[in-house]
Each structure stands twice: as structure tokens, then as C-alpha cells.
Amino acid sequence: MADSTPAPTASPRPDAGPGFRGRAALVSGRAVSKVSQLAGRGEGTVIGGLVALRIDPTVAATLARSMRVVLVSGTNGKTTTTRLIAEGLATAALTASNHTGSNLANGIAGALLRSPDAALAALEVDEAVVPWALSMVRPEVVVLLNLSRDQLDRMHEVRATADRWQEALAADPPRVIVANGDDPLVVFAAGELPTVWVAAGLAWELDASACPWCGALLTFAGDGWHCDGCGRARPTCAFALGDGVVETEAGPLTLDLALPGRSAAANAAMALAAVEQLEVDPAEALARWRTIRSIEGRYEWVTYHGAHLHLHLAKNPAGWVDVLGLVGATDAPVILGFNAQVQDGRDPSWIWDVPMELLAGRPVVCFGERATDLAVRLVYAEIDVTVADSLVAAAGLAGPGPVELIANYSAFQQVRSELARAR
């Protein structure tokens, strides 16, 4: 989440072309975006979208009308999956996308504003913004990745989010949903709508332990999940992630991604199912994906004050479990950056559910606004931990040589800004 403005109340989607307000919104949004770029304040996507929406709340609908749109939402993997889908669709036609992570209404409108002539669009959508996005851009395909705890003060419990998704999808149904069949909450949200199921896995099962239909405890096994209470079970999946391949009804597709880890492979499995729905050749999409080595700074290697930092983003329990498993393949020292700003969620109590014990035997340095909170959790995990007052200090304590750096959202953005200034 890159901007923190809540989604506006959905307005009726216009059926005709833009009127005076619509044209004013388009001109003003583009002008403000350009000024922001010239002033060196970034791409100007969010501020351009903000201005356009203030003038005409239906501007996103106007822009999306001529595009075949794919929406992507979920707790983890939105940015990576959206980037993969956008790159895949771009092999077929000009594609609009906000895959840099600006996934609220302003960022979505800004991305469409930036590429008004695009035939296709791949749009990342914050979980809370899904109802607005469905009613505004009327996507052809909706990709649902997973649901777990994130930003507890804003998103509340995951079952409530699943309920809102189900209601919004029923009210504005897409042509097809592409959904992770391994997440019971996602299956519940998809309801009875036409769905392509993907067995993408579910590394974090704690938030999906109760059946969303009857409340009984679910059983997770090698063949998926099932409920002894009501008989619900993982649906039959047309796509299934295997060891370096995605099994499809037409045969296996070898991934061979440059992006590391199982989560990137799971995102690719979801993306393959999505681009197929828009008649994109999966071989061409995979060829493009194999050239991608970093997603908005994630997985980059950067030398900084003697330490060779390997950058990872982890925003919530599910994300931390995934990254901890990834860095567990090395014995390098670890730097952890931890904040609790609006973008992160003000309540960081979930860190006590994260198995920090996976870092046992390795030196760990914490920095950030809530470094002490994280250090207390690590002490209870019997980890050798030191608290630093800055990234520079942390690099000095953890280096020289290779260092795994894991940070939550705002801390990760601060790290990227600091590294950019140091280059």
C-alpha cells in the first residue's frame, strides 16, 4: 500500500463518454502528474489520480471502459502477481498497470490515466478497495490470492474481509475469477461464481483454521483442506504448483524464474491462470517473466557501508514466514527493520505469532521505530539480537559481507530511499 487515502464511495459508472467534468479530470490529472515528475517527486501517478478523482469520481470508469481489465487482490503477493500479469499481457498489447504498489483508488485511477490508450490493464487492488474497484472498472478477470491478518487496525479480521469480497463480487460479478483453491477464505469469497481454481499453496494456515461456512475446525493435509463439519473441501484445481512447474490441463509448464522462493512461483501460477483468460500465450509470458530479477526493490543485492545487503519485504505473519523460510537457506547475519506507521498498521502484536525461532544461531540486528518491540520477541525466541539506531549502524554491526535484510512496508521504503541516496 503506497498511499493511505481511503476508497471513495462508489458512484454510478457512466455509460457515455466523458462530459465536461470528465474531460477536466483527465486534463488536470495528467497536468498535475507531469508537474510532479518535473519536480522530481516520482512518477506522479498517485497525485494525478487524486486530482482526477476529486474533479470526477467516475474517471476510473471512463478510462477503463475501453480496456480488458484484470484486478489482483490478496494479503500477500499482489505487487509481484500484478507485475507478472502486466508483463505477460504486454506481450499481446499495450497494458496499463499500477504494479509499483499504489493500490488504492488514487493509484488505480492514476495508472489508467497514465496509459489511456491501453487495450489491457492489470491493476493491483488493496483488499478494502475491492468493492469500489469492482463497481468502477468492471474487470473481466479478478485474481484472489489469499487472506490473512494485515494492518489489524484498518482491515480488522480476515473473515470480515472475506464477507465483503463475497458481497462485492456478487453485486458486480466479473466474467471469471482466478482464485487460490488452497485458501478456504478465498474459496468462500468466490462463492458460486465462475472460477478457475489454482492450487498455489498456503504457507500460513493459522488465519484459515476455522471453516468460513460452518465454523468447525478445518483439516489441512497434502491433498488440500477439508471440513468434517459441513463437508466442504478444496475444489478441483485446473492449475497446480509443483516443484518448479505448474501443472495444467494441457500439460506442465516449467517456470525457471529468476525470482527466488516458493511464493514467487505461487504468484506465477496465479498469473499464468489469469493471462490465459485473456488469450495470452503462456510460453511468451514465461519468457518475459524469466528476465525479472527484482520486484520494486525486493530481492535486490546492494552494497552499503561494507555490508552486501539482500533486500526482502515482509508485511504480516504470512509474509514473514515466507521470507524467513527463504533466508533460512543461508547462514548470513540478518538485519530486521520494523515500524508501525499507518501503512504498516499501528498494531504490531502479530509478531508474537511469527516463528522467529527460525533465526536461531544467527546474529540479528534490529532497527526502526519499533525495533525494541521486535527485539523483545527475538529474546523470547532465544535469538542473539542487537538494537541499532539507524540503518548505517545496523549495516556496521551486521557486515561486512552478505547480510539478509528483512523489513516491513514503511521500513522497507525507508531502506530503499536511504540506499538510493547513498548510490
N, C-alpha and C positions, 0 to 999 in steps of 0.2 A: 504494500500500500504506500503510494508516494505522496498523495495529497489527502487531507483529512476532512474535506467538505462533505457533509452527508448528501446522499442522493436526493435530488429534488422530488417533490410529489409528482407522480406521473401525470402528464397532460394528454389529452386525446391526440392520437397521431394524425397529422394532417394527411388528407387524401390527394390534395392538389399540390402543385409546385409551390415554392416559397413565395409568400406575399412580401409586402414591404418590410415587415419585421424580420422575416426570414432572410431576405437579402441583406438587410442591415446587420443582422447577426453574423452572416458569413463574411461580409467585408470587414466588420470591426474585429471579429475573432482573428482573422488572418493578419490584419494590421498589427494588432497587439502582439501576436506571436512573432511576427517579423521584428518588431522593435525589441522584444525580449532577446531574440537571437543576436541582433546587432549590438545590444548592450552586454553581451557575454553572459547572460543569465540562463543559459541552457537552450533547449530546443523551443521553448515557449509553448509547448503543447498544452500544459495544464492551464496556464493563464489565458491562452487563446480560447480554450474550451469554456472556461469560467465566464469570460466576457460574452461569448456567443450564447451560452445558456441563459445568462441574465437578460439578454435582449429578447431571445426567443427560446422558451423552454422546450420546444419541439424540434430544435435544429438538428439534433442527432437523428431523428426520424426522417427528416428531409434529406439528409446526406446519405443515410443507409438505404433509402428506398431503391436505388439502382444497383445495390450490391447484394451478393450472396454472402450471408454473414454466418460465421461460426463464433459462438460465445464459449468461453472457457472459465469455469469456476471450481473452487475447492479450497481446502485449507492449505494444502501443500502442493507445489508443482505447477501453479498457474503460469508463472512467467516462463519457465522452461517449456512447458507444453505449448503455450501460445507462440513462443518463438519458433518452435519446430513446425507447428501448423502453418504459420505465416511463411516460413521458408519453403515449405512443401507447396503451398498454394501459389507462391511466386514463380514456381516452375511452369505454371499454366497461364497466369495472368497477373496484371498489376494488383497488388494486395495492400490494403490499409491495415495497420496494426498498432497497438499500444503495448507491445511486448517488452517495453522498458519498465513496466510495473505501475504506470499511472492508471489504476484500475477502478477509480471512482467515476462519477458522472462527468466531471470536468475532463479527465484524461481520455475517456471514451469519446466524448464529443470532439476533443482536440485532435485525436488520432484520425477521425473521419474528416475533420476539417483540413488536415494536412494532406490528405490524399483523396480529394473529391472525385477524381476520375477513375478510382479503383473499381474493378469489377468484382473483387472478392475482399473480404475483411475477416481477420482473426483478432478477436477482442478479448482481452483478459478482464474479468469482472469480479470485483470484491463480492464475497458471499452475501453481504447485506444489500448489495446493489442489484442483485439478480432480478427481483421483481420489476424495478424501473427499466433495466436493460431489455427484458423480455417485451415489455409493453412499448418501448420506444423503437428499437431497431429490428424487432420481429425476426430473430435469427432463423435460418434454415436448419442449423445444427447446433445443439447445446451439448457441451462436454462437461460431465460431472466427475471430478477426480476422487474426492474423499471429503470427510468431515471429521474434525477433531477439535479439541479446545484451542482457542486462539483469541487473544485480546478479550479476556473474560468480562471486563467492564463495559465493553461495547457489543460483543457478539452474544453474550450470555451462553446458555448451554446448547450443545450441538443438536439436541432433539428439537429445540425451538427453531433452529435454522433449517433443519430437515422439513419441519412442518411448513415453514414459509416458502421453501422451494417447491414443495408439492403443490401448494395452493397457487403459486405464481405460474407454474408450468401448466396446470390445469386451466388457468384463466387465459393464458397466451401460449398455447402449445406450439412448439417448433415442428418441422416435418419429422425430425428424428432426434433422439437423444443418444449420445455415446456415453456410456456410464461404466464405472468400475464395479463389476459384479461382486468383488471381494469385500466391499464395504456395505454392510446391511443398511446403514443410514442413507447411502446414496440410492440403493435399490428401493427403499421406502419412498424417497423423494421423487424418483422417476415415476412411481405409480404404475398405471396401466398404459402409459403412452408408448408408442412405437420406440423401441430401444435396441441399440446394438451393444451387447454386453462384452466387456473386456475383463479378463482375469489378470489384473495388473498387480495384485498383491495388496496386503495391508500390514505394514510393519508395526503399526501402533494399534492394538486391538482394545486397549483399556476403555476408550470412549465409545466403543461399539459393543460393549459386553451384554447389554440388555436388548431384547428383541423390540424394535420400534413398533411392531404391530400388537403384541400381547404383553410385553414387559417381562417375559421369562428370560432366564439366562441363556445366552447363545453358546453353542459349542463350535470352536474353531478347530479344524483338522486339515490334513493335507489336501483334501478334495474340496475345501471351502468351509463355509459356515452353515449351520442349520439350527433350527429351534425345535426342541422337543415339545414346547407348549402348543404352538399353532401349526407346526409342520412346514413353516417357511424355510427355504434353503437358497443357497447361491444359485442364481439362474444359469442355464447353459450358455457358455460364452463362445462367441464367434471368433474372438481373438484371445490368445493366452500367452503371457510372457513366460518364456523358458530360459534356459541358460544361453544367453547371447542371441536368442532368436525369438521371433514372435510367430506362434503357430496360428495359421489362418485356415479357413475352409478351403482355400486354393493351394495350401502348402506353406512350409515355413519360410520366413523372411529373416535373413541374417542381419543383425543390427550393426555390429562393428563400429560403435560410436567412439568418438574421441572424448566425449563427456564421461566422467567416471561414475561408478556406483550403480546400484540396482534402481535407485529412484529415477535416474536419468533414463534407464532402459524402460521403466514403467511408464514414464511420461511419453517416451517414443511409441510404446504400444498403443497408448490412448490416441496419440497424434496420428498414427497410421490408420486407425479406425475412422478418425474424423476426416482426413483428407480423401480417403476412399469414397466417402459420402458425397464429395464434390468432384468425383471422377478424375482425381489426380493419380498419375502413375506412381505406385509406391516405390518402384525402383529409382525413379528420378528424385523423389522426396528423400529417400535414404541416402542417395549420393550427395545431396546437398547437406544433410544432417551430419554426415561423417566429417565435414570440414569445420564444424563448430566445436571449439575447444573451451569456450567460456560463455556464461550467460550473465550479463550485467555484473561482471567482476567476479562471479563465483567460479572457483577452481583455478583462478589465475595464480601464477607464481610471480612474486615481486620482491626484489631485494631492498631492504630498508634498515639502515643503521646496523649493517653487518648480519642481520637475520634474513634468511631466504624464506619469505612467508608464503604459505599455501592458503588461499582465502576460501572460507566456507561461510555460508549463511544458514542460520538455524533460528527459527522464529517461535517455535512452540514445541511441546513434547515430542510430537511425531517427527518434526524436523531434526531435533536434537538426537533422537535415537538413530535416525538415518545417517547423520553426519558422524556421530560417534562410531558407528559401525564402519564407516568409510575410512576414517583416520586411524582406526584400530589396526589397519594393515601395516602401519609403520610404528617405530618406537621413538619418533621425534618428539621434542618438547612441544607443549601446547600453550597457546595464548587464548584466553576466553574474554570477549568483550560483551558487557551486559548492561543495558539501560532499561528503563521502564517509562519511556515517553509515550505520548498519545499513540504514535504509530505502532508501538510495541504492545500496548495495553498497560495500564497502570498497576495491575495486579500480577506480580511475578511468582505467586505462590506455587504455580505448577512446576517450578524447578525441582521440587521435592519428589515429583514422580519420575523425573529423568534419571536413568541408571548411570549416574556419574562414576559408579564403580568401574565402568569400562575403561577409565583412565588410570586405573591402578598401576603403580610402578613407574609413572612418568611425571616429570616435573611440570607443574601447571602454574601459569601466571594469569591473574585476573586484572582487568582494568574496566573502567566505565562507571557510570553513575551508581549502579547497584552492584559493584564489584564485591563489596563486603558481604552482601546477601548471598551471592553465588559462592564466595569463599567459605561461608559457614556450611552450606550444603556439601561442599567438597571435603571439609574437615570431617563431617559425619560419614562421608564415604571413604575416609582414611586415605585421602589423597594429599600428597606433598604440594601445598599451594602457597603462593606469594601474591600479595596485592600490590599493584603498581598504580601510580597516579596519572599515567599517560601511556599512549601507545609507544612513544620513544623509550620510556623506561621499561615497558614490558618487553620490547624487542631486545633491549640491552640485557635484560635478565634471562631471556629465553635463548638468545643466539649465542654465538654465531652458528651458521649452518642452517639446515632445513628446520622450519617450525610450522606446525599446523595451527592456523588461526581460525577460530570459530566465533562468530558474533551474531547477536540478534539484529533486528532490522535497522534501528537508528544507529546503533553502534557500528554496524557494517557500513552504512553510508558515511559515517564519520571517518572510518578507516580508509575508505576509497578516496574521500576528499583529501585526507592527510597524505596519502601515498601519491596522489596526483600533484599536490603542491611540492612534494619532495623530488619529483622527477625533473 
